[in-house]
Amino acid sequence: MPVKNNIKKLNLQKFIIFKNIFSQQIRSSSRGNISIILGVLVLMFAVLFVSIFDIFQLYIAREHTKNASDAATLAAAQNLLFFEQEKILEIANEISRKNDCDLQLIEFNYDEIVVRTFKKVNFIFIGRILKNNCTVYSTSRIKVTYPWDVKFNNCKSFRFEF
């Protein structure tokens, strides 16, 4: 039995020596790899960070166009109620300019008003890849209900049937 124990100890010692030599070779061959990995990670995080700014710019442009189209639609509806149709286009242009947008379309009739605004977004990073500017559009539509309409019962109406 003592011979068997000696053989086990000898094998264990050989394994430990082999393990130490192998781990030293791995450590010496992997020097500098961490700097390459860190460089790639820093570059990836920088691209992600700049892309987040681009996404926020897109969100901000969407909010500006939506606010401009909603406000222009409501102002146009108010002017339509007071029969000031000649001022509708002027007021819609002014409201869209205040929101840093441009007015693309305004359509109105007795019952409905449609306003479409747009804004060009200049991206920091995505614009360099796509090579064309992104344009954000927003459309608002409103149905005009007059105070003398039958719905409010503010006026007498007659229905003639034959």
GIPE-V419630 format. One record per residue. N is the residue number from 1. NEAR is the number of other C-alpha atoms within 12 Angstrom. Layout:
N:NEAR
N:NEAR
This chain:
1:7
2:8
3:9
4:10
5:11
6:12
7:13
8:14
9:14
10:14
11:14
12:14
13:14
14:14
15:15
16:14
17:14
18:14
19:14
20:14
21:14
22:14
23:15
24:14
25:13
26:13
27:14
28:12
29:12
30:14
31:13
32:12
33:14
34:13
35:12
36:13
37:14
38:13
39:14
40:14
41:14
42:14
43:14
44:14
45:14
46:15
47:18
48:17
49:17
50:20
51:21
52:18
53:21
54:24
55:22
56:18
57:26
58:27
59:20
60:23
61:30
62:28
63:24
64:31
65:37
66:32
67:31
68:38
69:44
70:30
71:35
72:46
73:39
74:28
75:33
76:42
77:37
78:26
79:25
80:30
81:25
82:17
83:15
84:16
85:23
86:14
87:19
88:31
89:28
90:19
91:29
92:40
93:30
94:23
95:30
96:34
97:24
98:19
99:27
100:25
101:33
102:31
103:37
104:27
105:24
106:32
107:27
108:29
109:19
110:20
111:18
112:23
113:35
114:33
115:40
116:33
117:40
118:32
119:33
120:24
121:29
122:24
123:27
124:25
125:23
126:24
127:22
128:15
129:12
130:12
131:12
132:15
133:19
134:23
135:23
136:28
137:29
138:32
139:29
140:32
141:27
142:28
143:22
144:25
145:18
146:22
147:14
148:14
149:15
150:14
151:12
152:12
153:12
154:11
155:12
156:11
157:12
158:8
159:7
160:5
161:4
162:3
